[in-house]
Amino acid sequence: MSSDSKSRLLASPAFHSLVARRWRVSLVLTALLFVLYYGYILLIAVNKPALAASMGGVTPIGIPMGAAVIVGSWVLTALYIVWANRSHDPEVERLRAELARHD
């Protein structure tokens, strides 16, 4: 790839849009992950008795909630993978093909 080709790609509105969209998706998912994790930690810090309450047996409700935090992080990761495979990666390939066509 020539220096001129790289410059054209880096200056193109399509590339800027692609980078901005990736940052938005990443930041939203990261914020959701922080809310999920730190929300659980804050709940532990603020209201331990609520998490210690029994679910009808001997298992406190905090245990399945902790497991839900882990599963939630997997779900957020899966959402990112699906978005990247369906939207981001095809756009990257389109830009690469367009750049190769102009070289």
C-alpha positions as CSV (number, residue, x, y, z in Angstrom):
1,M,0.0,0.0,0.0
2,S,1.5,3.3,-1.0
3,S,1.8,6.3,1.2
4,D,-0.6,8.2,-1.0
5,S,-3.2,5.4,-0.7
6,K,-2.9,5.4,3.1
7,S,-3.3,9.1,3.2
8,R,-6.4,9.0,1.0
9,L,-7.9,6.2,3.1
10,L,-7.2,8.0,6.4
11,A,-8.7,11.2,5.1
12,S,-11.8,9.7,3.6
13,P,-15.2,10.4,5.3
14,A,-16.1,6.7,5.1
15,F,-13.1,5.8,7.2
16,H,-13.8,8.5,9.7
17,S,-17.4,7.3,10.0
18,L,-16.3,3.8,10.5
19,V,-13.9,4.7,13.3
20,A,-16.5,7.0,15.0
21,R,-19.1,4.2,14.8
22,R,-16.8,1.7,16.3
23,W,-15.9,4.1,19.2
24,R,-19.6,4.8,19.9
25,V,-20.5,1.1,20.0
26,S,-17.4,0.3,22.2
27,L,-18.1,3.1,24.6
28,V,-21.8,2.2,25.0
29,L,-21.0,-1.4,25.6
30,T,-18.2,-0.5,28.0
31,A,-20.6,1.8,29.9
32,L,-23.2,-0.9,30.2
33,L,-20.5,-3.3,31.5
34,F,-19.4,-0.8,34.1
35,V,-23.0,-0.3,35.2
36,L,-23.5,-4.0,35.4
37,Y,-20.3,-4.7,37.4
38,Y,-20.2,-1.6,39.6
39,G,-24.0,-1.7,40.1
40,Y,-23.6,-5.1,41.6
41,I,-20.7,-4.0,43.8
42,L,-22.5,-0.9,44.9
43,L,-25.6,-3.0,45.8
44,I,-23.4,-5.2,47.9
45,A,-21.9,-2.2,49.6
46,V,-25.2,-0.4,50.2
47,N,-27.7,-3.2,50.9
48,K,-26.1,-6.4,52.0
49,P,-29.3,-7.6,53.7
50,A,-31.1,-7.6,50.4
51,L,-28.5,-9.8,48.8
52,A,-28.4,-12.1,51.8
53,A,-32.2,-12.7,51.6
54,S,-33.1,-16.3,50.9
55,M,-34.7,-17.3,47.6
56,G,-36.9,-19.8,49.4
57,G,-34.2,-22.3,50.2
58,V,-30.7,-21.8,51.6
59,T,-29.3,-19.9,48.6
60,P,-29.1,-16.1,49.0
61,I,-30.3,-14.0,46.1
62,G,-26.8,-12.5,45.8
63,I,-25.4,-15.7,44.3
64,P,-27.6,-15.9,41.2
65,M,-27.3,-12.1,40.8
66,G,-23.5,-12.5,40.7
67,A,-23.9,-15.2,38.1
68,A,-26.2,-12.9,36.2
69,V,-23.4,-10.3,36.1
70,I,-21.1,-12.8,34.6
71,V,-23.7,-13.9,32.0
72,G,-24.5,-10.3,31.3
73,S,-20.8,-9.6,30.4
74,W,-20.9,-12.6,28.0
75,V,-24.1,-11.2,26.5
76,L,-22.5,-7.8,26.0
77,T,-19.4,-9.5,24.4
78,A,-21.7,-11.5,22.1
79,L,-23.5,-8.3,21.1
80,Y,-20.2,-6.7,20.1
81,I,-19.2,-9.8,18.1
82,V,-22.5,-9.9,16.2
83,W,-22.3,-6.1,15.5
84,A,-18.7,-6.5,14.3
85,N,-19.5,-9.4,12.1
86,R,-22.6,-7.9,10.5
87,S,-21.7,-4.3,10.3
88,H,-18.1,-3.3,11.0
89,D,-16.1,-6.1,9.3
90,P,-18.0,-5.9,6.0
91,E,-17.4,-2.1,5.9
92,V,-13.7,-2.6,6.6
93,E,-13.6,-5.1,3.7
94,R,-15.4,-2.7,1.4
95,L,-12.9,0.1,2.2
96,R,-10.0,-2.3,1.6
97,A,-11.5,-3.4,-1.8
98,E,-12.1,0.2,-2.7
99,L,-8.5,1.1,-1.8
100,A,-7.1,-1.9,-3.8
101,R,-9.2,-0.9,-6.8
102,H,-7.6,2.6,-6.8
103,D,-4.0,1.3,-6.5
